[in-house]
Amino acid sequence: MPEMSQMGLFFVAALLLAVTPGPGIFYVAARTLSGGRGEGIASGLGTGLGGMVHVFAGGLGLSALVLASAELFTILKWIGAAYLVWLGMRTLKSAYSKTDAALDLQAPPVAANTTSAFREGFLVEALNPKTAAFFLAFVPQFITADGASIMVQFIVLGSISVALNTLADFAVVFAAHHIRHYSASRPASILRFRKLSGLTMIALGLGLAAAETRNQ
């Protein structure tokens, strides 16, 4: 494993990257503004588990295989992009189909909603090849050849990065929840949040569709 000084440098770098606004943070914020804190937390846990898929895949060398193949990268990219766009369109449809009277903003999270939010968060992250590219570009910089096995080091460092990303997501969830809570007296604002959330997901999907492989 890296020495303590190297681990400290990794932790600082990973923390800075975790708090830097990116697609994951925007997605979790959008889910929170749309469905509340419960959905936001579930989404954050889901994206965290999806990130672990890339960590283990990177440790086993599968991510490198995907990124080396333009065809595999493109297939995964389009599946992930289409899924995000579909989620965004579904959120927009839900917002336009609800009336102010139909909104119960004080109701506790529905289990089915949080379950689907967790599942969707997992799929959004697991189907994002740019996450695989990130781990393969960032983590190896802190791996030492004379330490533990390369795979073990990659998984440990990648897991730390995922944990920091998830904590940053939770911070965003609570911030977005407060914004939503203060708007509870104005149901029209919540409907606008849902529409904005849908548009954000669609924009994230289109951004993923425009992603290129590392070799291009």
C-alpha positions in Angstrom: 0.0 0.0 0.0 1.1 3.6 -0.4 3.1 5.2 2.4 1.3 7.5 4.9 2.4 10.7 3.1 1.2 9.2 -0.3 -2.1 8.1 1.4 -2.6 11.6 2.8 -2.1 13.1 -0.7 -4.5 10.6 -2.2 -7.2 11.4 0.5 -6.9 15.2 -0.1 -7.0 14.7 -3.9 -10.0 12.3 -3.7 -11.8 14.7 -1.3 -11.3 17.7 -3.6 -12.6 15.6 -6.5 -15.6 14.4 -4.4 -16.8 17.9 -3.6 -16.3 19.2 -7.1 -19.7 19.5 -8.8 -20.1 16.8 -11.4 -22.8 14.6 -12.9 -23.2 12.4 -9.8 -23.8 15.4 -7.6 -26.2 17.0 -10.0 -28.1 13.7 -10.4 -28.5 13.2 -6.6 -29.6 16.9 -6.2 -32.1 16.5 -9.0 -33.6 13.4 -7.3 -33.8 15.2 -4.0 -35.5 18.3 -5.4 -37.9 16.1 -7.3 -38.8 13.4 -4.7 -37.4 14.5 -1.3 -34.7 13.6 1.1 -35.5 9.9 1.1 -35.2 9.5 -2.6 -32.0 11.6 -2.5 -30.3 9.4 0.1 -31.4 6.3 -1.7 -30.0 7.7 -5.0 -26.7 8.5 -3.3 -26.5 4.9 -1.9 -27.3 3.6 -5.3 -24.7 5.6 -7.1 -22.2 4.6 -4.5 -22.9 0.9 -5.1 -22.7 1.6 -8.8 -19.3 3.2 -8.3 -18.1 0.1 -6.5 -19.0 -1.9 -9.6 -16.4 0.2 -11.5 -13.9 -0.1 -8.7 -14.0 -3.9 -8.7 -14.1 -4.0 -12.5 -11.1 -1.7 -12.6 -9.2 -3.9 -10.1 -10.0 -7.0 -12.2 -9.0 -5.2 -15.5 -12.5 -5.3 -17.0 -12.8 -1.5 -17.2 -9.6 -1.3 -19.2 -11.1 -3.8 -21.6 -14.2 -1.8 -22.1 -12.3 1.5 -22.6 -9.9 -0.2 -25.0 -12.8 -1.3 -27.2 -14.6 1.5 -28.9 -17.6 -0.8 -29.6 -18.0 -1.8 -25.9 -17.6 1.7 -24.7 -20.2 3.0 -27.2 -22.7 0.4 -26.3 -22.4 1.0 -22.6 -22.4 4.8 -23.2 -25.6 4.8 -25.2 -27.4 2.5 -22.7 -26.5 4.8 -19.8 -27.4 7.9 -21.8 -30.7 6.5 -22.9 -31.6 5.5 -19.3 -30.8 8.9 -18.0 -32.9 10.6 -20.7 -35.8 8.2 -20.0 -35.6 9.0 -16.2 -35.7 12.7 -17.1 -38.7 12.4 -19.4 -40.5 10.3 -16.8 -39.9 13.0 -14.2 -41.1 15.7 -16.5 -44.2 13.7 -17.3 -44.9 13.3 -13.6 -44.5 17.0 -13.0 -46.8 18.1 -15.7 -49.5 15.5 -14.8 -49.7 16.6 -11.1 -51.7 19.6 -9.8 -50.9 21.7 -6.8 -53.7 20.0 -4.8 -52.3 16.5 -5.6 -48.9 17.3 -3.9 -48.5 16.0 -0.3 -45.2 17.5 0.5 -45.3 16.6 4.2 -45.9 12.9 3.6 -43.0 10.5 4.5 -41.1 8.8 1.7 -42.8 5.9 0.2 -40.7 2.7 0.4 -41.4 1.9 -3.3 -40.1 5.3 -4.3 -36.8 5.0 -2.3 -36.3 1.4 -3.6 -36.7 2.6 -7.2 -34.4 5.6 -6.5 -31.7 3.3 -5.1 -32.0 1.0 -8.1 -32.0 3.8 -10.6 -29.0 5.5 -8.9 -27.1 2.2 -9.1 -27.9 1.7 -12.8 -27.1 5.4 -13.7 -23.6 5.0 -12.2 -22.9 1.4 -13.2 -23.8 2.2 -16.8 -21.5 5.3 -17.0 -18.2 4.4 -18.7 -16.8 7.8 -17.8 -16.8 6.6 -14.2 -14.6 3.7 -15.2 -12.3 6.1 -17.1 -12.0 8.3 -14.0 -10.9 5.4 -11.7 -8.5 4.1 -14.3 -6.9 7.6 -14.7 -6.9 8.6 -11.0 -6.3 5.7 -8.8 -3.2 4.1 -10.5 -1.3 7.3 -9.8 -1.2 6.4 -6.1 -0.4 2.6 -6.4 3.0 1.4 -5.4 4.7 -1.5 -7.3 6.4 -2.8 -4.1 3.3 -2.8 -2.0 0.3 -5.1 -1.8 -1.1 -6.6 -5.1 -2.1 -4.0 -7.7 -5.7 -5.3 -7.6 -6.0 -5.0 -3.8 -4.5 -1.5 -3.8 -6.8 -0.4 -6.6 -9.9 -1.7 -4.8 -8.9 -0.2 -1.4 -8.1 3.3 -2.9 -11.2 3.1 -5.2 -13.4 2.3 -2.2 -12.1 5.3 -0.3 -12.9 7.5 -3.3 -16.4 6.1 -3.6 -17.0 6.6 0.2 -15.9 10.3 -0.1 -18.1 10.8 -3.2 -21.1 9.3 -1.3 -20.5 11.5 1.7 -20.4 14.5 -0.6 -23.6 13.3 -2.2 -25.3 13.1 1.2 -24.2 16.7 1.9 -25.8 17.8 -1.3 -29.0 15.8 -0.5 -29.5 17.6 2.8 -28.8 21.0 1.2 -31.3 20.3 -1.6 -33.8 18.9 1.0 -33.7 22.3 2.9 -34.3 24.2 -0.3 -37.3 21.9 -1.0 -38.5 22.1 2.5 -38.6 25.9 2.5 -40.6 25.8 -0.7 -43.2 23.4 0.9 -45.6 26.3 1.3 -45.5 27.0 -2.4 -46.4 23.7 -4.2 -45.9 25.4 -7.6 -42.2 25.7 -6.6 -42.0 22.0 -6.1 -43.5 21.4 -9.5 -40.8 23.6 -10.9 -38.1 21.7 -9.1 -39.5 18.5 -10.6 -39.4 20.0 -14.1 -35.9 21.3 -13.5 -34.9 17.8 -12.2 -36.2 16.2 -15.3 -34.4 18.6 -17.5 -31.2 18.1 -15.5 -31.4 14.3 -16.0 -31.9 14.7 -19.7 -29.0 17.1 -19.9 -26.8 14.6 -18.1 -27.9 11.8 -20.5 -27.1 14.0 -23.5 -23.7 14.8 -21.9 -22.9 11.2 -21.5 -24.0 10.5 -25.1 -21.4 13.0 -26.2 -18.6 11.3 -24.2 -15.7 10.0 -26.1 -13.3 7.1 -25.4 -9.9 7.9 -24.0 -8.3 6.8 -27.3 -10.2 9.3 -29.4 
